[in-house]
Amino acid sequence: AWEAAAPVEYCGSSNAAGRCRAHLRVRLRRIADGAPLTAVVAHLGSGSSAGAEALRLAELEAPTTLLAPHVLGEPRREVAGPSLLGCMREAVAANEPTLLCLDANSEPD
């Protein structure tokens, strides 16, 4: 069994075509022994043209906006969030097990 180790992070951005993009990061802790596991979930833009592929590659490093943890009775705040690749770099630097669930909409299928 697992429990949340931190609030779910919704990191949103918009690509060069003005479409909303986001990824989620969920940090979990195994109840039995406290072992961490992070899951990062993302869906990159679609399209088969070279331009669409360039947009997808840009999405990997796109800066994001993150909703800061909410304090009851106070307005929600937005802060700078990590890019999709930034999430993965943080996981590698922390040596934390991370599951990446990604629909890259890219070749090969």
N, C-alpha and C positions, 0 to 999 in steps of 0.2 A: 504494500500500500504506500501511496505517496501523498504528500501535502505540499501546498504552495510555500515556497521559501521566500518569495517576494511578490509584490503585485504584478499582474500581467502587464507587459509593456506593449502598447500599440504605437508603432512608429510609422507615421504617415508622411507622405510627400506627394508631389505631382511631377509627372515626367514632362519632357519637352513638348509633348503634344497636349499638355494640360490635363491629362487624365490622372485621377487619384490613384495612388499606389500605397501599399502598406505592407509591413511585416509585423508579426507578433513574436514576442519572446516570453516564454513561460519558464520560470525557474522553480524546480521541484526539489524536494528532499525526501529520501526514503525514510519512512517512519521507523523502521527496524533499527537502522544504524546511522542515519543522518547523511548517507551518501547523496551527493548532488547529481542532478541531471537537468540540463537545459534543453528545451525544444524551441527551435526557430522555424516559423512557418511563413512561406511567402509564395506569391504567384506573380510572375513577371508578365509583362505585356505580350500580346500576341501579334501575329502578322508574319508573312513569309518574305517580305522585302529586305534588302540590305539595310534600309533605313530603320525598319522595325527591329532588326537585330542590334543595330547601334543604340537604339533607345533602351533595349533590354540590358545591354552592357553598361549603359550609363546608370540604370536603376540600381545596379549593384553597389555603386559608390554614392548614390544620391543622398544629400543631407536630409534628415527627417525631423519632424516635430513630434515630441512625445508629451502626452498628458502627464503632468507631474502627479504624484500621489495626492489624492484628494483629502483635505482636512474638512470634516463636517462643519458646515456653517460658513465656510470661506469659498470664494469663487475658484473655479478650476483654473490652473495655470498651465501654460505650454512652455516647454523648455526644449533645447536642442537635443535630439536623440541620435543614436548611432545609425549609420547606414547598414544595409544588410551585411556587407562584407565586414563592417566594423563590429557587428555582433559576433561574427565568427572569429575575428582577430582577438577580441576580448576573451572569448572562450579558450582559444589556444594559449594566450598569455597566462590565463588563470589555471591552465591544465584541467579544465572542467569538461566532463563528458557532455557532448552536445549532439543532439539529433536535429538534422536539417531536413525539413519537409519542403520541397521546392518543385513547383511546376515552372520550369524554365522556358517552355514554349519554344524550344530550340532544337536544332538537329544535333546528334541523331535522336530520334524519338525513343 
